[in-house]
């Protein structure tokens, strides 16, 4: 039962928020926000569960954005 809950609930929330965002803005604007996901994940983990970001995660984000914006 837990597996079903973990599989269905986050998926439903993700699709619902994606559909709302697309209805309120252009697809190009909404999709560019997806590139912020790694940074948001690190910040949320840092704030909510006091997980300090490792040098590997920071350098991985740096490489990711450097390669994207080059």
N, CA, C and O atoms as a CHARMM CRD file, in Angstrom:
* protein
*
  280
    1    1 UNK  N      0.81700  -1.19200   0.00000 PROA 1      0.00000
    2    1 UNK  CA     0.00000   0.00000   0.00000 PROA 1      0.00000
    3    1 UNK  C      0.86600   1.26400   0.00000 PROA 1      0.00000
    4    1 UNK  O      0.54100   2.24700  -0.66500 PROA 1      0.00000
    5    2 UNK  N      1.94400   1.22700   0.73400 PROA 2      0.00000
    6    2 UNK  CA     2.83100   2.38000   0.78900 PROA 2      0.00000
    7    2 UNK  C      3.44800   2.66200  -0.57400 PROA 2      0.00000
    8    2 UNK  O      3.57800   3.81800  -0.97700 PROA 2      0.00000
    9    3 UNK  N      3.82100   1.61600  -1.27100 PROA 3      0.00000
   10    3 UNK  CA     4.41500   1.78200  -2.59400 PROA 3      0.00000
   11    3 UNK  C      3.43700   2.45200  -3.55100 PROA 3      0.00000
   12    3 UNK  O      3.81900   3.32700  -4.32700 PROA 3      0.00000
   13    4 UNK  N      2.20500   2.04900  -3.49300 PROA 4      0.00000
   14    4 UNK  CA     1.18000   2.65300  -4.34700 PROA 4      0.00000
   15    4 UNK  C      1.00100   4.12700  -3.99100 PROA 4      0.00000
   16    4 UNK  O      0.90800   4.98400  -4.86900 PROA 4      0.00000
   17    5 UNK  N      0.95400   4.40700  -2.69100 PROA 5      0.00000
   18    5 UNK  CA     0.78900   5.79300  -2.24300 PROA 5      0.00000
   19    5 UNK  C      1.96400   6.65700  -2.69300 PROA 5      0.00000
   20    5 UNK  O      1.76600   7.76800  -3.18500 PROA 5      0.00000
   21    6 UNK  N      3.17000   6.15700  -2.52700 PROA 6      0.00000
   22    6 UNK  CA     4.35500   6.91600  -2.92700 PROA 6      0.00000
   23    6 UNK  C      4.41100   7.06600  -4.44300 PROA 6      0.00000
   24    6 UNK  O      4.91600   8.07300  -4.93800 PROA 6      0.00000
   25    7 UNK  N      3.91300   6.10500  -5.17700 PROA 7      0.00000
   26    7 UNK  CA     3.93900   6.18400  -6.63400 PROA 7      0.00000
   27    7 UNK  C      2.86600   7.07500  -7.22300 PROA 7      0.00000
   28    7 UNK  O      3.10700   7.76600  -8.21300 PROA 7      0.00000
   29    8 UNK  N      1.69700   7.06800  -6.63300 PROA 8      0.00000
   30    8 UNK  CA     0.56700   7.79600  -7.21900 PROA 8      0.00000
   31    8 UNK  C      0.47600   9.23300  -6.72800 PROA 8      0.00000
   32    8 UNK  O      0.30600  10.14700  -7.53500 PROA 8      0.00000
   33    9 UNK  N      0.58600   9.45100  -5.42700 PROA 9      0.00000
   34    9 UNK  CA     0.38300  10.79200  -4.88100 PROA 9      0.00000
   35    9 UNK  C      1.38100  11.81500  -5.42100 PROA 9      0.00000
   36    9 UNK  O      0.94400  12.86200  -5.90000 PROA 9      0.00000
   37   10 UNK  N      2.68700  11.58000  -5.37600 PROA 10     0.00000
   38   10 UNK  CA     3.60700  12.58700  -5.92800 PROA 10     0.00000
   39   10 UNK  C      3.42400  12.81000  -7.42800 PROA 10     0.00000
   40   10 UNK  O      3.59300  13.92700  -7.91700 PROA 10     0.00000
   41   11 UNK  N      3.08300  11.75700  -8.15000 PROA 11     0.00000
   42   11 UNK  CA     2.85500  11.89300  -9.58300 PROA 11     0.00000
   43   11 UNK  C      1.64000  12.77200  -9.85600 PROA 11     0.00000
   44   11 UNK  O      1.67300  13.62200 -10.74500 PROA 11     0.00000
   45   12 UNK  N      0.58600  12.57200  -9.10400 PROA 12     0.00000
   46   12 UNK  CA    -0.61800  13.38100  -9.28200 PROA 12     0.00000
   47   12 UNK  C     -0.35000  14.84500  -8.94400 PROA 12     0.00000
   48   12 UNK  O     -0.80100  15.74200  -9.65500 PROA 12     0.00000
   49   13 UNK  N      0.37400  15.08100  -7.87500 PROA 13     0.00000
   50   13 UNK  CA     0.70000  16.45900  -7.49500 PROA 13     0.00000
   51   13 UNK  C      1.57700  17.11200  -8.57000 PROA 13     0.00000
   52   13 UNK  O      1.36400  18.27000  -8.92600 PROA 13     0.00000
   53   14 UNK  N      2.55300  16.37300  -9.08000 PROA 14     0.00000
   54   14 UNK  CA     3.44400  16.91900 -10.10400 PROA 14     0.00000
   55   14 UNK  C      2.67700  17.26800 -11.37300 PROA 14     0.00000
   56   14 UNK  O      2.85800  18.35300 -11.92600 PROA 14     0.00000
   57   15 UNK  N      1.82500  16.36300 -11.83900 PROA 15     0.00000
   58   15 UNK  CA     1.06200  16.65100 -13.05800 PROA 15     0.00000
   59   15 UNK  C      0.08100  17.79400 -12.85500 PROA 15     0.00000
   60   15 UNK  O     -0.12000  18.60600 -13.75800 PROA 15     0.00000
   61   16 UNK  N     -0.52600  17.86300 -11.68800 PROA 16     0.00000
   62   16 UNK  CA    -1.47300  18.93700 -11.41300 PROA 16     0.00000
   63   16 UNK  C     -0.77000  20.29500 -11.39400 PROA 16     0.00000
   64   16 UNK  O     -1.25500  21.24500 -12.00800 PROA 16     0.00000
   65   17 UNK  N      0.35700  20.40000 -10.70200 PROA 17     0.00000
   66   17 UNK  CA     1.06900  21.67400 -10.66300 PROA 17     0.00000
   67   17 UNK  C      1.64000  22.04300 -12.03000 PROA 17     0.00000
   68   17 UNK  O      1.68400  23.21900 -12.39100 PROA 17     0.00000
   69   18 UNK  N      2.07600  21.04000 -12.78800 PROA 18     0.00000
   70   18 UNK  CA     2.58100  21.30000 -14.14300 PROA 18     0.00000
   71   18 UNK  C      1.46400  21.83300 -15.03200 PROA 18     0.00000
   72   18 UNK  O      1.67800  22.77600 -15.79400 PROA 18     0.00000
   73   19 UNK  N      0.27700  21.23900 -14.94500 PROA 19     0.00000
   74   19 UNK  CA    -0.85200  21.68500 -15.75900 PROA 19     0.00000
   75   19 UNK  C     -1.28400  23.09700 -15.37400 PROA 19     0.00000
   76   19 UNK  O     -1.61000  23.90700 -16.24100 PROA 19     0.00000
   77   20 UNK  N     -1.28700  23.38900 -14.08500 PROA 20     0.00000
   78   20 UNK  CA    -1.65600  24.73700 -13.64400 PROA 20     0.00000
   79   20 UNK  C     -0.62700  25.75400 -14.13400 PROA 20     0.00000
   80   20 UNK  O     -0.99100  26.82600 -14.61800 PROA 20     0.00000
   81   21 UNK  N      0.65000  25.41900 -14.00700 PROA 21     0.00000
   82   21 UNK  CA     1.69300  26.33400 -14.46100 PROA 21     0.00000
   83   21 UNK  C      1.60700  26.58500 -15.95800 PROA 21     0.00000
   84   21 UNK  O      1.78500  27.71700 -16.40900 PROA 21     0.00000
   85   22 UNK  N      1.33700  25.54200 -16.72900 PROA 22     0.00000
   86   22 UNK  CA     1.21800  25.70800 -18.18000 PROA 22     0.00000
   87   22 UNK  C     -0.00300  26.51900 -18.56800 PROA 22     0.00000
   88   22 UNK  O      0.01600  27.22600 -19.57600 PROA 22     0.00000
   89   23 UNK  N     -1.06800  26.42500 -17.77800 PROA 23     0.00000
   90   23 UNK  CA    -2.25700  27.20300 -18.10500 PROA 23     0.00000
   91   23 UNK  C     -2.07600  28.68400 -17.77200 PROA 23     0.00000
   92   23 UNK  O     -2.76800  29.53600 -18.33000 PROA 23     0.00000
   93   24 UNK  N     -1.14600  28.99100 -16.86300 PROA 24     0.00000
   94   24 UNK  CA    -0.94600  30.38100 -16.45300 PROA 24     0.00000
   95   24 UNK  C      0.19300  31.08500 -17.18000 PROA 24     0.00000
   96   24 UNK  O      0.28400  32.31200 -17.14200 PROA 24     0.00000
   97   25 UNK  N      1.06800  30.31700 -17.84700 PROA 25     0.00000
   98   25 UNK  CA     2.23600  30.92300 -18.47900 PROA 25     0.00000
   99   25 UNK  C      2.58700  30.16800 -19.75300 PROA 25     0.00000
  100   25 UNK  O      1.98200  29.14500 -20.07500 PROA 25     0.00000
  101   26 UNK  N      3.57100  30.68600 -20.46700 PROA 26     0.00000
  102   26 UNK  CA     4.02100  30.03600 -21.70100 PROA 26     0.00000
  103   26 UNK  C      4.86800  28.80700 -21.38000 PROA 26     0.00000
  104   26 UNK  O      5.54200  28.75300 -20.35200 PROA 26     0.00000
  105   27 UNK  N      4.82300  27.83600 -22.26500 PROA 27     0.00000
  106   27 UNK  CA     5.55500  26.59100 -22.03700 PROA 27     0.00000
  107   27 UNK  C      7.06200  26.82200 -21.95000 PROA 27     0.00000
  108   27 UNK  O      7.74500  26.14300 -21.18300 PROA 27     0.00000
  109   28 UNK  N      7.58500  27.76100 -22.71700 PROA 28     0.00000
  110   28 UNK  CA     9.03200  28.02200 -22.67300 PROA 28     0.00000
  111   28 UNK  C      9.44800  28.59400 -21.32000 PROA 28     0.00000
  112   28 UNK  O     10.52700  28.27500 -20.82000 PROA 28     0.00000
  113   29 UNK  N      8.61900  29.42200 -20.73500 PROA 29     0.00000
  114   29 UNK  CA     8.92900  29.98900 -19.42000 PROA 29     0.00000
  115   29 UNK  C      8.85200  28.93200 -18.32700 PROA 29     0.00000
  116   29 UNK  O      9.70400  28.87800 -17.44000 PROA 29     0.00000
  117   30 UNK  N      7.83400  28.10200 -18.39700 PROA 30     0.00000
  118   30 UNK  CA     7.64400  27.07600 -17.37600 PROA 30     0.00000
  119   30 UNK  C      8.73800  26.02300 -17.45900 PROA 30     0.00000
  120   30 UNK  O      9.24500  25.57600 -16.43000 PROA 30     0.00000
  121   31 UNK  N      9.10200  25.62700 -18.65500 PROA 31     0.00000
  122   31 UNK  CA    10.11600  24.58200 -18.78700 PROA 31     0.00000
  123   31 UNK  C     11.49700  25.06300 -18.37500 PROA 31     0.00000
  124   31 UNK  O     12.32700  24.25500 -17.95800 PROA 31     0.00000
  125   32 UNK  N     11.75900  26.34000 -18.47900 PROA 32     0.00000
  126   32 UNK  CA    13.06900  26.83800 -18.04100 PROA 32     0.00000
  127   32 UNK  C     13.22800  26.76100 -16.53000 PROA 32     0.00000
  128   32 UNK  O     14.35300  26.72600 -16.03100 PROA 32     0.00000
  129   33 UNK  N     12.13400  26.73600 -15.80100 PROA 33     0.00000
  130   33 UNK  CA    12.19200  26.60600 -14.34900 PROA 33     0.00000
  131   33 UNK  C     12.69600  25.21600 -13.94900 PROA 33     0.00000
  132   33 UNK  O     13.23300  25.04900 -12.85400 PROA 33     0.00000
  133   34 UNK  N     12.53300  24.23700 -14.80700 PROA 34     0.00000
  134   34 UNK  CA    13.00200  22.88300 -14.50000 PROA 34     0.00000
  135   34 UNK  C     14.50400  22.83500 -14.26400 PROA 34     0.00000
  136   34 UNK  O     14.99000  21.95400 -13.55500 PROA 34     0.00000
  137   35 UNK  N     15.23700  23.76300 -14.84600 PROA 35     0.00000
  138   35 UNK  CA    16.68200  23.77400 -14.65400 PROA 35     0.00000
  139   35 UNK  C     17.07600  24.20800 -13.24400 PROA 35     0.00000
  140   35 UNK  O     18.22600  24.03200 -12.84400 PROA 35     0.00000
  141   36 UNK  N     16.15500  24.76100 -12.50600 PROA 36     0.00000
  142   36 UNK  CA    16.42600  25.14900 -11.12600 PROA 36     0.00000
  143   36 UNK  C     16.20700  24.00700 -10.13500 PROA 36     0.00000
  144   36 UNK  O     16.49900  24.15300  -8.94800 PROA 36     0.00000
  145   37 UNK  N     15.70200  22.88600 -10.60700 PROA 37     0.00000
  146   37 UNK  CA    15.36200  21.78000  -9.72400 PROA 37     0.00000
  147   37 UNK  C     16.52800  21.27500  -8.87300 PROA 37     0.00000
  148   37 UNK  O     16.32200  21.04400  -7.68100 PROA 37     0.00000
  149   38 UNK  N     17.73800  21.09000  -9.40600 PROA 38     0.00000
  150   38 UNK  CA    18.83300  20.63300  -8.54400 PROA 38     0.00000
  151   38 UNK  C     19.16000  21.60700  -7.41100 PROA 38     0.00000
  152   38 UNK  O     19.43100  21.18700  -6.28700 PROA 38     0.00000
  153   39 UNK  N     19.13500  22.88500  -7.70400 PROA 39     0.00000
  154   39 UNK  CA    19.42400  23.88300  -6.67000 PROA 39     0.00000
  155   39 UNK  C     18.32200  23.90300  -5.61900 PROA 39     0.00000
  156   39 UNK  O     18.59900  23.97700  -4.42200 PROA 39     0.00000
  157   40 UNK  N     17.08800  23.83800  -6.06500 PROA 40     0.00000
  158   40 UNK  CA    15.95800  23.82400  -5.13000 PROA 40     0.00000
  159   40 UNK  C     16.01800  22.59500  -4.23600 PROA 40     0.00000
  160   40 UNK  O     15.73400  22.69100  -3.04200 PROA 40     0.00000
  161   41 UNK  N     16.38200  21.44800  -4.78600 PROA 41     0.00000
  162   41 UNK  CA    16.47700  20.22400  -3.99000 PROA 41     0.00000
  163   41 UNK  C     17.53900  20.34900  -2.90600 PROA 41     0.00000
  164   41 UNK  O     17.32600  19.90500  -1.77800 PROA 41     0.00000
  165   42 UNK  N     18.67200  20.94500  -3.23200 PROA 42     0.00000
  166   42 UNK  CA    19.73200  21.12600  -2.23400 PROA 42     0.00000
  167   42 UNK  C     19.28400  22.08600  -1.14000 PROA 42     0.00000
  168   42 UNK  O     19.51600  21.83000   0.04100 PROA 42     0.00000
  169   43 UNK  N     18.65000  23.18200  -1.51900 PROA 43     0.00000
  170   43 UNK  CA    18.20700  24.16600  -0.53000 PROA 43     0.00000
  171   43 UNK  C     17.11400  23.59700   0.37100 PROA 43     0.00000
  172   43 UNK  O     17.13600  23.81300   1.58300 PROA 43     0.00000
  173   44 UNK  N     16.16700  22.87600  -0.20800 PROA 44     0.00000
  174   44 UNK  CA    15.08700  22.28600   0.58000 PROA 44     0.00000
  175   44 UNK  C     15.64400  21.25000   1.55800 PROA 44     0.00000
  176   44 UNK  O     15.23100  21.21600   2.71700 PROA 44     0.00000
  177   45 UNK  N     16.56600  20.41200   1.11100 PROA 45     0.00000
  178   45 UNK  CA    17.17400  19.43100   2.00800 PROA 45     0.00000
  179   45 UNK  C     17.94700  20.11900   3.12700 PROA 45     0.00000
  180   45 UNK  O     17.96400  19.64700   4.26400 PROA 45     0.00000
  181   46 UNK  N     18.57500  21.22000   2.80000 PROA 46     0.00000
  182   46 UNK  CA    19.34300  21.95700   3.79900 PROA 46     0.00000
  183   46 UNK  C     18.41400  22.55900   4.86400 PROA 46     0.00000
  184   46 UNK  O     18.71700  22.50900   6.05600 PROA 46     0.00000
  185   47 UNK  N     17.29900  23.12000   4.43200 PROA 47     0.00000
  186   47 UNK  CA    16.38600  23.78300   5.36500 PROA 47     0.00000
  187   47 UNK  C     15.53200  22.77600   6.14200 PROA 47     0.00000
  188   47 UNK  O     15.43300  22.86700   7.36600 PROA 47     0.00000
  189   48 UNK  N     14.91900  21.82400   5.44800 PROA 48     0.00000
  190   48 UNK  CA    13.95200  20.94100   6.10300 PROA 48     0.00000
  191   48 UNK  C     14.57600  19.84500   6.94100 PROA 48     0.00000
  192   48 UNK  O     14.10000  19.56100   8.04000 PROA 48     0.00000
  193   49 UNK  N     15.64000  19.22100   6.44000 PROA 49     0.00000
  194   49 UNK  CA    16.20300  18.08600   7.18200 PROA 49     0.00000
  195   49 UNK  C     17.63600  18.33100   7.63700 PROA 49     0.00000
  196   49 UNK  O     18.34300  17.39800   8.01900 PROA 49     0.00000
  197   50 UNK  N     18.05800  19.58300   7.59600 PROA 50     0.00000
  198   50 UNK  CA    19.39300  19.97400   8.06200 PROA 50     0.00000
  199   50 UNK  C     20.50800  19.15500   7.42900 PROA 50     0.00000
  200   50 UNK  O     21.49400  18.82300   8.08700 PROA 50     0.00000
  201   51 UNK  N     20.35100  18.83600   6.16800 PROA 51     0.00000
  202   51 UNK  CA    21.38500  18.10300   5.43000 PROA 51     0.00000
  203   51 UNK  C     22.28900  19.11300   4.74600 PROA 51     0.00000
  204   51 UNK  O     21.87700  19.80500   3.81500 PROA 51     0.00000
  205   52 UNK  N     23.51200  19.18800   5.21200 PROA 52     0.00000
  206   52 UNK  CA    24.44900  20.12900   4.61300 PROA 52     0.00000
  207   52 UNK  C     24.85200  19.65500   3.22300 PROA 52     0.00000
  208   52 UNK  O     25.12600  18.47000   3.03500 PROA 52     0.00000
  209   53 UNK  N     24.89100  20.54200   2.26300 PROA 53     0.00000
  210   53 UNK  CA    25.28300  20.13300   0.91100 PROA 53     0.00000
  211   53 UNK  C     26.76000  19.74100   0.87400 PROA 53     0.00000
  212   53 UNK  O     27.61700  20.43700   1.41700 PROA 53     0.00000
  213   54 UNK  N     27.03100  18.63000   0.23100 PROA 54     0.00000
  214   54 UNK  CA    28.41400  18.17300   0.11500 PROA 54     0.00000
  215   54 UNK  C     29.10000  18.91700  -1.02400 PROA 54     0.00000
  216   54 UNK  O     28.45200  19.53200  -1.87000 PROA 54     0.00000
  217   55 UNK  N     30.41600  18.84500  -1.02200 PROA 55     0.00000
  218   55 UNK  CA    31.16400  19.47200  -2.11200 PROA 55     0.00000
  219   55 UNK  C     30.82900  18.82000  -3.45300 PROA 55     0.00000
  220   55 UNK  O     30.84600  19.47800  -4.49300 PROA 55     0.00000
  221   56 UNK  N     30.52400  17.52500  -3.41900 PROA 56     0.00000
  222   56 UNK  CA    30.18400  16.82800  -4.66300 PROA 56     0.00000
  223   56 UNK  C     28.87900  17.36900  -5.25300 PROA 56     0.00000
  224   56 UNK  O     28.78800  17.57200  -6.46400 PROA 56     0.00000
  225   57 UNK  N     27.87800  17.60300  -4.41700 PROA 57     0.00000
  226   57 UNK  CA    26.61600  18.12200  -4.94700 PROA 57     0.00000
  227   57 UNK  C     26.76100  19.56300  -5.42500 PROA 57     0.00000
  228   57 UNK  O     26.17600  19.94200  -6.43900 PROA 57     0.00000
  229   58 UNK  N     27.52800  20.35900  -4.71100 PROA 58     0.00000
  230   58 UNK  CA    27.74400  21.74000  -5.14200 PROA 58     0.00000
  231   58 UNK  C     28.53200  21.79200  -6.44500 PROA 58     0.00000
  232   58 UNK  O     28.19200  22.55300  -7.35100 PROA 58     0.00000
  233   59 UNK  N     29.58500  20.98300  -6.53700 PROA 59     0.00000
  234   59 UNK  CA    30.36500  20.98600  -7.78500 PROA 59     0.00000
  235   59 UNK  C     29.56300  20.39000  -8.93400 PROA 59     0.00000
  236   59 UNK  O     29.72300  20.81500 -10.07800 PROA 59     0.00000
  237   60 UNK  N     28.70900  19.42000  -8.65300 PROA 60     0.00000
  238   60 UNK  CA    27.84700  18.86200  -9.70200 PROA 60     0.00000
  239   60 UNK  C     26.88000  19.89100 -10.23700 PROA 60     0.00000
  240   60 UNK  O     26.67300  19.98200 -11.44800 PROA 60     0.00000
  241   61 UNK  N     26.27700  20.68000  -9.33700 PROA 61     0.00000
  242   61 UNK  CA    25.39200  21.74900  -9.78300 PROA 61     0.00000
  243   61 UNK  C     26.15800  22.78800 -10.58800 PROA 61     0.00000
  244   61 UNK  O     25.67600  23.27800 -11.60900 PROA 61     0.00000
  245   62 UNK  N     27.33900  23.11300 -10.12300 PROA 62     0.00000
  246   62 UNK  CA    28.15100  24.10800 -10.83200 PROA 62     0.00000
  247   62 UNK  C     28.47700  23.62800 -12.24900 PROA 62     0.00000
  248   62 UNK  O     28.36100  24.39000 -13.20800 PROA 62     0.00000
  249   63 UNK  N     28.87700  22.38100 -12.37200 PROA 63     0.00000
  250   63 UNK  CA    29.19300  21.83800 -13.70700 PROA 63     0.00000
  251   63 UNK  C     27.95600  21.80100 -14.59500 PROA 63     0.00000
  252   63 UNK  O     28.02400  22.09800 -15.78800 PROA 63     0.00000
  253   64 UNK  N     26.83600  21.43600 -14.00500 PROA 64     0.00000
  254   64 UNK  CA    25.58200  21.34900 -14.74700 PROA 64     0.00000
  255   64 UNK  C     25.20200  22.70900 -15.33400 PROA 64     0.00000
  256   64 UNK  O     24.91200  22.81400 -16.52600 PROA 64     0.00000
  257   65 UNK  N     25.20400  23.73500 -14.50800 PROA 65     0.00000
  258   65 UNK  CA    24.81700  25.05100 -14.98800 PROA 65     0.00000
  259   65 UNK  C     25.86500  25.66400 -15.90600 PROA 65     0.00000
  260   65 UNK  O     25.52800  26.37700 -16.85200 PROA 65     0.00000
  261   66 UNK  N     27.13000  25.38800 -15.63000 PROA 66     0.00000
  262   66 UNK  CA    28.18200  25.90700 -16.50400 PROA 66     0.00000
  263   66 UNK  C     28.05400  25.29600 -17.90700 PROA 66     0.00000
  264   66 UNK  O     28.23600  25.99800 -18.90100 PROA 66     0.00000
  265   67 UNK  N     27.74900  24.02600 -17.99300 PROA 67     0.00000
  266   67 UNK  CA    27.60600  23.39300 -19.30500 PROA 67     0.00000
  267   67 UNK  C     26.31700  23.84600 -19.99800 PROA 67     0.00000
  268   67 UNK  O     26.27100  23.93100 -21.22500 PROA 67     0.00000
  269   68 UNK  N     25.29900  24.13100 -19.23700 PROA 68     0.00000
  270   68 UNK  CA    24.02600  24.55100 -19.82800 PROA 68     0.00000
  271   68 UNK  C     24.10800  25.96900 -20.37300 PROA 68     0.00000
  272   68 UNK  O     23.61800  26.24100 -21.46900 PROA 68     0.00000
  273   69 UNK  N     24.71700  26.86700 -19.62600 PROA 69     0.00000
  274   69 UNK  CA    24.73300  28.26400 -20.02200 PROA 69     0.00000
  275   69 UNK  C     25.93500  28.65500 -20.86300 PROA 69     0.00000
  276   69 UNK  O     26.14100  29.83800 -21.13200 PROA 69     0.00000
  277   70 UNK  N     26.71200  27.70200 -21.27100 PROA 70     0.00000
  278   70 UNK  CA    27.86100  27.99500 -22.10400 PROA 70     0.00000
  279   70 UNK  C     27.49200  28.11300 -23.54900 PROA 70     0.00000
  280   70 UNK  O     28.35800  28.35900 -24.38900 PROA 70     0.00000
